């Protein structure tokens, strides 16, 4: 019952879609027949109508194609005439009428050669090769397909390249070279996916699925067929959709999932009936009939295989006719009609013998093709090795030139590196020398600073001693007698041991000025209006002398030094919180 519900669902869906399809068809037909439209618009509408009518079967599409051909011939446009002829050939190929398809494709080939259209030439060469393949003429098929591929690669026509690769996969598939065939299919699929050629993807996925089926990789085969169906639905390609359902049904039957197989066969039969795809319908009916045999539904098997046989007899599909007779023989046997079973078995045997002879002829053709192919490969290999040898010689010459340039460049580079290394060595030596000189200079400066500090302290002490001397002299004035004499003798001896303060002070200031000359210059550059006394005060502070020592050196009160420091702070733009001594140490 399940398959009847499926067919009913498809019929209801068809009724729902019929109105929309009719509107599209009427619109295109109206535009094609209009005499007020431009010829180019009418031709484009006719092409679209021919493609649209393929949904209703090749006969309907071919009828439109013939009208399109008459229109093109009437306008005298050779390019349009070539397109129309090609489309008519495609409709014949869709119905398995390969001799008719070949004739139309050859007519198209003559026209596009006359027009000098390389892309059209590449496409039709591939179509002719495909027809020869379907007719079992493998050498001719491969010859035309390879010509198509070569020209398509020359003009970088991706769609035609992918189509040629797919067709080469078909040839190797029939030669039972499944690995090579799968490689061609996958290359074709990769190009189509990169270029976004979605309309042609169902066919390639279907071919890949068939290879996996031959290799007994049922999971991979089912996945490929499902992908073919999915994309076919997306791009509204009912022919590929029906083909996918049929192949899926056959694959599920192989893994004994008969319920799923029958469900898919039902979908395929409904679609192929709607499309009037007689050849495809016959094969699906026979596949479904064999599935019915496996499930013991003898009457259903007889019905399907009988319909498949009748169609096969009209289309001339001998292999399918053989399978249908085998199916009918088993069905009638299980139904108890032994005479009918025997009759179909005898016919099956006759067909088998005929097909065996045809297969032997085909095997001979395959062998001849392989021989011709291998011979061509050998010739190509010899030419390839000659070219490779010439390329190797040219490469070695170029390599020698490059090596010479490299060695010259290497020598020059080493010389430059050596010179730069020498300069760097000299620079490092000078740097070390300057570093030593700076260290000696700093040591000398530090020594002089210490010497100045010591001198400053001595001057300060002498100044203090001189002050204390005055006080002692005042006390001597009041003394008398031997005590006074004794004090005078001691004072005289102490004075002799001392250095004059003025003399030391002059020497000290001279050394301070010499040592601080660069420091003075930096101060005067950065700060305007500094007096000589203020500059010297900066030097004293930089020498870490305290307020009392500075006051003694300058012969002023400590309070005056503090006032001088405050004035200096303002001229140096320092705030009360800034450390004057630390600031001067940074200069």
Secondary structure, 3 states (H helix, E strand, C coil): CHHHHHHHHHHHHHHHHHHHHHHHHHHHHHHHHCCCCCHHHHHHHHHHHHHHHHHHCHHHHHHHHHHHHHHHHHHCCHHHHHHHHHHHHHHHHHCCCHHHHHHHHHHHHHHHHHHCCHHHHHHHHHHHHHHHHHCCCHHHHHHHHHHHHHHHHHCCCHHHHHHHHHHHHHHHHHCCCHHHHHHHHHHHHHHHHHHCCHHHHHHHHHHHHHHHHHCCCHHHHHHHHHHHHHHHHHCCCHHHHHHHHHHHHHHHHHCCCHHHHHHHHHHHHHHHHHHCCHHHHHHHHHHHHHHHHHCCCHHHHHHHHHHHHHHHHHHCCHHHHHHHHHHHHHHHHHCCCHHHHHHHHHHHHHHHHHHHHHHHHHHHHHHHHHHHHHHHHHHHHHHHHHHHHHHHHHHHHHHHHHHHHHHHHHHHHHHHHHHHHHHHHHHHHHHHHHHHHHHHHHHHHHHHHHHHHHHHHHHHHHHHHHHHHHHHHHHHHHCCHHHHHHHHHHHHHHHHCCCCHHHHHHHHHHHHHHHCHHHHHHHHHHCCCCCHHHHHHHHHHHCCCCHHHHHHHCCCCHHHHHHHHHHHHHHCCCCCCCCHHHHHHCC
